[in-house]
Amino acid sequence: MFKLSILGRGQHLVRRTLLAQAVLAGALGPLLAQAQQPLPASQAGAAQERRVSLQLPAQPLDHALTRFADQADLRLLYTTSDVAGLQAPALAGEVTIAQALQALLAGSGMGWSFSDGRTVILRRAEPAASSLNLKPTQVTVASRTSTAISEIPGTVWVVEQSQLREQLETGVSLKEAIGKLVPGLDLAPEGRTNYGQNMRGRNVLVMIDGVSQNSSRGLSRQFDSISPFNVERVEVLSGASAIYGGGATGGIINIVTKKGEPGPARFETQIGASSGFNNSDDLTTRIAQSVSGGNEAISGRLAVAGEQNQAFYDGAGKQIFIDNTQTDLQYNRTLDLMGSLAMNFNEEQSLDLLAQYYDSGNHGSTGIYFPNLKTQAPSNLEDAKLRGGYSTDLEPRTRRLLLNANYHHADVLGQDFYLQASYRKENDNFYPFPYYNTGKPTGSKGVYFAASQQNFEVSSLKALFAKEFETVKLTYGVDLDRERFNAEQSTFDQRVSSESGGLDLVTQSKAARYPSYRVDGLSAYTQLDWHATDNLTVSGGYRRQQMDVDVGRFKNVPGGNNDYQVNLFNLGTIYDFKNGHQVWVNYGEGFDLPDPAKFYGKPGLSVDDNPLAGVKSRQVETGWRFSDSEWDAQAALYYIWSDKVITTDNATLTIDVKDQKSRDYGFESALTRHFESGWEAGGTLHLVRSEEEGKNGGWIKRDARYASLSKSTAFIGWKGDSQSVRLQGNHAFTLKDDADHTIDGYTTFDLLGSQDTGFGTFSGGIQNLLDKQYSTVWGQRAKLFYSPTYGPEYLYDYQGRGRTYTLSWTMAY
């Protein structure tokens, strides 16, 4: 199959800058025109004579072109079949672009031409070649098979590893980086949780290489699952989708991991550190190492990445109060060990294997000290402070094991056949939480501490067939899923915890925290893509999902089982004007399974008499995108609605499902302007309004605990041959609901830059450049969830991190 490689500015197969990578499909028309309209001779001559410093070892030509594009800050367009099996010589030192291309392409039969000062088209020197058959970037997130963005009637974003690395230079986490890059995704919380980081106001499905990291339990730790060092790119589909089943009512995020490539052993080393210089413990350190290589039959990659956090400080120079609700990342140590193998048995069959062990847990001795605790006597949670001496036999932690196997056969009954088997085991420990003993007035009988460990096992088997006809692509398959869950609550000795102010926590008893359950899923689906004309593509699909829920006995209430079915449809069309412009319209459906543990965790609730049903969301969307050598733009209007809502009981923290209409509607967009001098400027905007049906039948604003905040970002940057610099701003708009609950917005700025040298790349960044002091969105929501029932507001007001400096060094060799 014909494949296009587009390499440039540190990226594989995508655009040149922030969020522009999402719209390469719209660039098809301009690229075709550029292929026939090379740069005028005077301008091409100047571009070819530009001098660059290169460090390229002898390697396969395809790999050499990748590194050359990165180091020379060029975008190369060529087909991989033209360079397959060819070798490139080593090239080191300062040379012109023309000299480098002559050396790399010597003997290949390839020529080149400039379409602009930074774009080079490579092709075989064949006479009468009237045009290039350029195929745009492909992703799997929208249809489960490789599909060109130009054929997807929806809003698609692709964030490359180079964009992620640029954001991570400021010391932020993976979820924070993606939140700043993807318009429809909320800005992220800064602790361990990603609760409330919605997409288009609804839940998002997070996957690693197509394996769901979500669970029915609804824990918000999907991003606490992988080191950014192991991420190649992130594919994002905005809006409700039936493609992958439950959880994708707001969109899908597929994290694609790095893989090994055929060739000699290659290594990558990364070292970094972050600090706000507020105290000696204001420090985060990172180190990572990988090795990859192989041959055409088998190749692989092995990587280990570690990170150690100490204390975090806010904009006022004070240590941020530890999050004792969803668990903090202060004093946290992370280890990510990942290995992958790619095996090609023959031209038709291949097998990809992935194994990962991820451990992210507390390794500190600082905790929350409560000075006003007495055993079985009047106590309160006022005047708490952070202090050393913290010790517990149940440390806050996330520990995961992921196994994934993907088999592909290119000809089973004349069709492509894909089979994926995966297994994920996860143990999530929470921070010890203070509870008032029952008594009037509140606190008269003292306070006790408890923490839970919640355990998952998720296995799946997914089979898919794909067949391409002349104008039609048919995809269909079956998914089998099984999820097991249990949770145990450790209650700590009240005398010991009271005497130590909550710092010394010794387990006294254990009991079930939530009902255990098992969810079995069986789904069948089909998707049809019809190329009605050269310009018009129509897509439609159907998914039927059967869910069986088996709940165990809990607090003397018998368990039971029930089942439900959900039918999901999608239909869309996209028109490509072949001049850089594309427009689309679509209708999609997604659904959420309410958390069985919190739903059946209510006192005395019978499983048999209260069947659990999925909450279906429906969406309509219309959008446009455009791309040429100077502009990249994408925008969409959407409207999502459902007939049920999920609410939380503040007293018990259990949930309920109500027959109540809700809706989210908004506008999502990104715009980037590229200048020939290397300057770039642009921004993103997401305006969203979340509403639900009021008691009188009218629409009211959704509870601020659940509604998304609108956001905007803006940036200006410059990229040269070996340097880059970028200034960006991030703004969350203030949100207020009809109950007068307010989530205050905030604005922060980041400054980042990099310098390539002959000995790796040095990167630096400043997060929260102006040292803004602000309460995070999660901190403000936590106050609404937990206070005053579980203590004063200040316990839950999680602050944003102040000005933080990050310096890192990366070298591939």
N, C-alpha and C positions, 0 to 999 in steps of 0.2 A: 504493500500500500504506500502511496505517495505521502511523504511526511515533510512538513516544513519545520526548519529550525530557525528561530528568531532569537539572536543572542545579543545582549548589550547592556551596558551600565550595570554589570554585576548580576544579571538575571538570566534564567533559562526559559525560553519559550514564551515570554510575555513582554509587556510594555516596558516603558522606561522609568516610570515614577509612580508615586503614591496613587493607588486606586485606578490609575490608567490601565493597569494590567487587566482590569475587568472588562475592557471594551475593545480588545483587539479585533473581535469579530467585525466591528464597524469599520475597521481600517482596510478591509479587503479591497474595496474599490480603489482607494488611493494607492495601495501597494501595486495593484495591477497597472495603474497609470504610470507610477514611478518606474516600473520595470522597463517601460518603453520610452520614458522621458528622462534620460540621465541628466545629471547636473551639467551646466555649461562648462566648456573646457577650462576656462580661467578659474572658475570656482572649484572644479574637480581637482585641478592642479594644486591649488592651495591646500585642499583637504588632504591630498596624497602626500604632500611634503611636510605635513605636521609631524613633529618628532615626539616619540613616546619612549618610555623606559620599560623594557620587557624582561621577564624572567620566566621562560617557557622551557620545560624539559622535553626531551624526545618522547613522543606519545602518539596515540591515534589522532588522526587529523581532526576528527569531530571534537575530541576533547581539547585539542590545541586551539581550535577556533573559539571554543567556549571561553577559555582563559584569555585569549587574545582580545576578544570583544570586551571582556571585563577590564583588563588592564589598559586598553586603548580608549575606553569610553566610547565604543561604537555599537551600532546595531547591525548585525549581519543577518541577511536573508539568504537561505539556501535550502536545498533538499538534502536530507541525510543520506539518501540512497546514492547521491553523487559522490560522497566522500567515504562511504562505507568501505572498510578494509584498508584504507590508505593510512600511511604513517607520515608524521611531520617531524622534521629535525628539531634539535634544540635551538633556542634562539634567546640570547641574553644581551643586555646592553641597550644603548640608546640608538634607535633607528627611526627612519621615516615610516609612515603608514605603507607607502608603496613598497619599500624594501622588505617590510615584514610580510606583506601579502605575497610578494614574489618568492620569498624563502619558504613560506608555509605551503604555498600551492604549487611549488615546482614539481613537475612531472605528473600532476593530477589531471591535467587537461581542463582546468577550471580558469575562468577569467572573472573580472570584477568590473563594476561600475558604481559610481556614487549617485544616489538619488537625492541626497542632500548632504550637508556637511558632516553628518554623523551616521548616515545610513548607507551601507554597502551591500549591493546585490551580487552574490556569487552564482555563477552558472557555467555549465559546460559550453565550450565554444562550438556550438552547432550552427550551421548556416540556416538562414531563413527561420530562425526562432521568433515567431510573431508575438508570443506572450509567455508569461510564467504562470503555471497552474499552482498558485499559492494556496495552501490550506491553512486556515486560521487555528489559533490555539484551542486545545481540547481539554475538557474537564470531565470528571465522572460524577460530580455532585448532583447534577440535574437529572440524570437518566440512568445511572448505575453502569453505563458503558461509556467509553470515550466518545464525547460529542463536542463538536465545534460550538463555541460560544455564539457564533452567528446563526446557529440553528436552534437556539434555546429561547423560547418566548417568555423571558423572565429576566429579573435583575440578578446578574451574576457578578461577583467580585472575586478576583484572585490576588492574594497577597503573597508575593514571593519572599524567599528566605532573606534576600538582601534588604527588603523593606522592613521585615521583622527585626533583622539585626540592627538596622539604623535606629529603630525605636528602642530596642533593648539597650542601646548605648546610654540611655538616660537612667537605667536601673529599674525599669518597670517590669512587671510580670508579663507572661504571654497573653493573658486575658486583657490586660490594660493596653498592650500594644495593638491587639486586634480591634479593641474598642475605639482606638483613635484612628484606625485606618478604614474601617468599614462603616459607611454612613448610617445604615439602619440598625446597627448594634449599639446598645447603650454603652456609655462610658463605664468602665468596670469598677467594682469595689476593690479595695487595696489590701484586704486580708485574704484568708484562705477561700472564703466563699465567693461564688459568683451569683448569689441569690439576687434576683431582680435585674440581672443583666439580660434584658429581653431584646428581641429583634422585632421591630414593628409593633411593640407593645405586648408581644406574646412569647411563649416559651420557645427555646431554640434547641434543636437536636445537635449534639456535638459528637463527632466520630473521629477515630484515628484509623486511617486507611480503610474506611468504610465500616468499621466496627463501632457500634454505638457505645458511648461512655455514659449515657443516661440510664436511669433505672426507674422502675415504678415508684420506688420510695421517694424520689424527688429530691435527693440530697444535691446540693449545689456545689459539687467539687469536680465538675467535668474537666476543668482546665488544670486542676491540681493532679495532673496525670502524665505529663511529659515535659522534658527539658527543651527549651527552644533550640538548643544545640542540635537536636535530632529532628528538627522540622525543616522540610524542604520548601513547602508552600502551604497556604491555607486557601481552600476553595469554599466560597460562600454563595448560597442560593437564598435570596430574601423572599419571605412570604410563605404562606401555608402550602404544604406539599404532601401528596399521597405516596411519593416514591418509596420512602423508607419506613412508613408506618408511624407509630406513636411518637409524640413529643415534638413534631415539626410543625407546630401551628404558627410559629413566627418565622421560621427559616431553618436552614441546615448549615452547619459548619463542619467541613471535612478537613482534618489535619493530615496532610500527606507527609510521611516520614522520608528521611534521606535513605538512599539505597546505594549499594556498591555498583561500580561499572567495570566492564572488562578492561584489563590493562595491568601494568605493574602496580605494586603496592603503593598506595597513596595515603598520606597522613594529614590530619588536621589537628592543630593544638590551639586552645583558647584559654586565656587567663584574664580575669577581670576583678575589679573591686569597686564598691560604692560606699560613700560616706557623706554625711552632712556636716561633719567636724563639730558636732555639738558636745560630744563626750568621747571617752576612750572606747566605749562599747558601741558607738555609732558606726558600724562597719558591716558590710556584706562582701564576701569573697566567693569567687567562682573559678572552677577549673574544669576543663573537658578535653578529652582526647579520643580520636577515632582512627581506625585503619580500614581501608577498603581496597578492593582489587579482585582479580580473577581472570577468567578467559571467557570466550563466547559460550561455553557450555555451562559454566558455573561461576558466579561472582557473589561477593558478599561485603558486608560492612559490620564492624563491631565498634561500639562506642560506649564510653562511660562519662557521665557528667555529674559534677557535685557542686552544691551551693550551701554556704553556711551564713545564716543571718544572725546578727546580734540585735541591738535595740533600734527602733525607729523613732524619729523625733518630728514634731509638727513645726509649723511655721513660726511658732513662738519660742522654739528651742526647748520645748518640754517633751519628755518621752510620751509617746502615744499610749493611752490606756489599753491594756491587753483586751482583746475581744474574747469574752468568756461565753459567747452565745454560739457562734459558728466557727470559732477557733481561729487563732491568729497565726501569722507567719514570723513573728518576732522569736528569736532564739530557735529558729527552725533549721534543720539540716535536711537537705534533699540529695538523694542518690538516684540516678536514672541509668540503668544498664540495659542497652538495647543491641540486639543482633539480628541481622537479616541475611537471607540467602535467596538468590535468583537462579533457577536451574532451567536451562533450555534443553529438552530431551531431543527434539528435532524441530523442523520448521513449523510444525503444527502444535506441539505441546510444550507447555512451560508450567513451572511450579514456583511460587514465591512463598517464603516462610518468614515469619517475624516472631521474635520472642522478646518480651520486655519485663523487667522487674523495676518497680518504682516505689521508693520509700521516702516519705516526707513527714518528719515528725519533730516534736519539741525536744531540744537537748539543752535547755537552760535551767537555771535555778532561781529565776526571778518570777514572782507571782503577785497576785492581788492580796494585800493584807487588809483585813477588816478588824479594826481595834475594838469594836463594840459588840463582841460576841460573848455570850455566856451559855453554859450548858443548861438546857431546859429552863432558861430564865429570860427575862426581857432582853432583847437584842435588836440591833438595827444594822443596816448596811451603809450608814453614812460614814464619811471621813476615810474612805478606803484610799489606799496608796499602793504603789509598786514597791516591792521590797525583796531582798534576797532571802534564801532559806526555803524556797518552794520545793516540795517533794511530793510525788504521788506515784502510786503503783499502776496507774492507768494514764500514760502519757498521751496528750493530743497527737493524732497521727493519721496519715493516709498511706495505706500500703496496697499496692496493686500488682497483680500478675496478669499479663496479657499474652495470649498465644493466637496466632492468626496464620491460616494457610489459604492460598489462592491458587487454584488450578485452572488452566485455560487450554481448551482444545479447539483449534481453528476449523475443524471439519467433523462435526457429529451430525450425521444426516443432512449435510450441506449447510450447517449452521455453526456459528461460534457458540461454544458452551463454556460457561464459567461456574465454578463451584467454590464457595467460600465456607470454611469451617473456622469458628473462633471460640475462644474460652477466656473469660475474664473473672478473676477472683479479687475481691476488694474488701478490706477491713478499714473502717473509719471510726477513729476514736475522737471524742469531744472533750472540750475543756470542762473541768469541774464547775458546776453551776450551783449557786446558793438558792435554797428553797426555805420559806418560812414554815415551821411546824404549825399544824392546825391549832388554832386558838384565837380568842378574841381578847383584846385587840390584836391586830397583826403584829407578829414578832414577840408576843408575850411568852411563848413557849420556846423561843430560841430559833436558831437557824441550822439546817443541816446541808451537806454538800453531796452531790451525786453527779456521775458522768456515765455516758453510754458508749458501748462499742457496737457498731452496726455492720453487719456482714452480708456480702452479696456473692452469689455465684451465678454467672450468666453464660449460657452456651447457645450457639446458634449454628444453623446449617442453611445456606442460601444457594439455590440453584437457579441459573439464568441461561436462557437461550436468546440469541440475537441473530437476525437474518436481514441482510440488506438486498433489496431488489433494485430495479432500475431507478425508481422514484420513491420507494417506500422502505422504511426501516422498522422492523417488528421486533419488539423485546417482550419476553414473558418469562415468568418464573414462579418459584415457590420459596417461602421463608418459613423456617421452623425455629422457634425461640423458646428457651426455658430460663426463668429467673427464680432463684431461691433467695429468701431473705429471713434473717433473724436478728434480734437486737437484745442486748443484755445491759441492764442498768446496775452499776456499782454504787452502793451507798456507803459513804465513808463514816468512820467512827466519829460521832458527834462530839464526844468529850475531847478527843485529840484535836479535831479541827477547830473547835471553839477556843481551846487554850492557846493554839498557835495562830489564831486570827485567820484561819483558812489556808495556812501555808503548808501544814503537815497533814496529808490526806492518806489515810490507811483504810483499805476496804474492809468493811464490817459485814456486808451482806450483798448478795446478787439476786436479781430477779429479772424477768422478762420486761423490757422497756416498751415494746410494741408487740402486737400479734405477729407471729411468724407466718409467712405465706409463700405460695408458689404460683407463678403465673406462666401458663403455657400458651404460646401463640402459634397459630397456623394461618398463613396468608398466601393468597394467590393474586397475581397482578399481571397486567399486560399494558404495553405502551406502544403506540403507533405514531410514527413521524412520516409525514407525506410531503415530499417536495412537489407542490402543485405546479410551480413554475420555477424558473431560475431565480426568481426574486422572492417567492412566497413559500413558506413552510408552515404546515398545520400539524399540531401535535395533540394527541389525546390519550388518556389512560384511565384505567379502572383498577382498584385494589379492594379485595374483600378480606377482612381480617377477623378471625375467630379467636377470642381470648377466654381462657378458662382460669378462674381464680380460686385457689384452695387455701383457706385461712385456718390457722391452728387455734386451739383453745387459748383463751386469754382472760385472766382474772375471774376464773370460775364461769366464764361465758363460753358455751360450746362453740367450736369452730364450725366450718361448713364450706360449701363451695357454690359458686354460681358462674355463669358464663354470659357473654354478650358478643354480638357481632356488629361490625361497622363496615359500611360501604363508602368508599371514597372515590371521587372522580376528579379529573383535571382536563382542561381543554384550553388550547392557546394557539395563536398564530403570530408569525413574525414576518415582516416585509423588509427586505434588504434592497435599498435603492442603488446599490453598487457604486455609490459615490462617497462612502463613509458614513452615511446615515442609515439607521435602522429604527423601525417602530414595531411595537408588539402590544398585544392585549391578551390577557389570560384569565381563566377561572380555575381555582384550585381549592382542595379541601385537605385538612389535616385534623388530627385528634390527639387529645391528652387522656391518659388513664389516671384518674385521681389516685393519690397515694393510698394504697390499701392499708398500710400500717397506721397512718393517722386517721383514716376514715373509720376503720374498725377498732381503733384504739379508744373510742368513746365508751364510757362506762355502760355496761349492760346492753350494747348494741348487738342484735342477732344478725349473723351473716346470712342465713337463709331468708330472713324477712326483709333484708335491705340489700338487694342486688346492686353491684357496682357497675356503672355504665360509663362509656367513654364520652368525653366532651368534644363534640365536633366543631371545628371552625371552618368557615367558608371565606374565600377571598376573591375579589376582582381587582385587576391591576392593569394599568396601561403605562407604557414607558417608551423611551427614546434614548438612543446613544449615537455618538458621533466620534470619529477619530481620524485625524490626519497627522501630518508631520509637526503641526504646531498646536493642535487642540485635542484634548481628550475630554469627553463629557458623557454623562449618563444621568438620567432622571426618571422617576416613576411616581405615579399617583396610585394609592391603594386604599382599599376598604375591606376590613375583616370583621366578621360578625359570628356570633354563636348564640344558642338558646339557653345555655347553662353557665353558671359561674361557680368557682371554688372559693370558699371563705374560710377564715381561720378563727377559732375560738381563743381569745386572749387568755382565758383562765386555764384551759387545759392544753392549748396549742395543738388541738386536733382540728380536723377540717370537716366541712360539710359541702355538699353539692346542692345548689338551689336552681330551680327552674326560673331563670331570670336572664333576660336578653342583655348582651354586652356587645360593644363594637369598638374598633380601633381604626382610625383613618389618618392618612398623612401623606407627606411628600418626602422623598428620599433622593438625594442628588450628590454628584461630585463633578468638579471641573478642574482641569489642569491646563496651564498654558506653558508650552516649551519655547524657549528662545534659543536662537542659533549660538549665542555666546555661552551656553551652558546653564543659564539661569532658568529656573522654573518657579511658578507660583500657582496657587490654587487653593481649594478648600472643599469642604463637604457640608451638607446641611440635611438634618432630619427633623421635620416638624411632625409631631404625633399628638393626637388627642384621644384619650381613652374614656369611654363612657359606659354606663350601664342603666338599665331600666329602673326608674324610681317607683315608689309605692303608688303614685298617681298615674302611672303609665307613661310619663315623660322621661326624657334622658337627663341623667345627672352625671357629674364627673366621677370617675372610678376612685375608690379609696386610694389615698396617696401611698399606702403600704404596697400596693400592687401596680400602680400605673407607671408608665415610662416617662422619663423627662425628655423633652426635645433637646437637641444638641447641635453644635456647629464647630467646625475646625477650619483653620486657615494656616497656610505655610508659604514661605519663600525660601528658596535654596539655590545653591550653585554647585555644579560638578565639573571638575577639571580632569586633566589626565590622571592625576593621582591624589587629588584632594576633593573633599566635599564639605559643605556646611549647610545647615538647615535651621531655621527658626520657625516654630509652630506654636499656635495658640489653640486651646481646647476650652469650649464653653458649654456648660450644662445650664439649661434654662430653669428658672424657678417653677415649681409645680404646686398648685393649691387645689384641694378638692372641696366639695360642697359641705363637708363637715368642718371646714376651717383648719384642716391639717395641712401644713406647708412643708415642702421639701425645698430648702434654699439652694439655688444654683450657685455656680462658682466659675471662675476663669483662671486657668493656669497657662504658663508658657514654658516651652522646653527649647533648649539650644543644643545642637548636636553636630558633630563633625568627624571626619576621618582623614588619615594620611597614609597612603600606600608607600612603603619603603622596600628596599631590597631584602628586608628581613621581616616580612609580614606587614600587616595593617594595624595601625594604632588608631583607636576610636575613643572619642570622649563625648560626654554629654552632661547637661545640667537639667535635671528634672525640677519642675516648679521654680523656674528661674527667678521670679520675684518674691519667693519665700512666702507665698500666700498661705494664711491660716484659714482652714475651712473644715467643716464637718462633712464627711463622705456621705453619699446617698444612702449607703447601708447603715451608717451610724444614725442618721436621722430616722430611717425606717425602723431600726432596732428600738429606738426610744418609744415609737408608737406600738410596737409589738409587746415589749417587755415591761415598760414602766406605766403606772406605778405598781402593777401586780407583783413584779419581781424585784422591786427596789427602785431607788432614785434614778433619774434620767442620766446622770453623768456616768453611771456604770456602763452604759450602752452607746454613748455618743462617740463613735469611733472616728478619730480625726484623720485628715489627709496628711501625707508625708510632706515635710518642708523641703527647702532647697537641698538637693542631693547631687553630688558629683560622682560621675562614673568614668573610669578609665579601663580600657580593655585592649588586649593584643591577640590577634588571630593570625595564624600562618598555615597555609596549605602547602605541602611539599611532597 
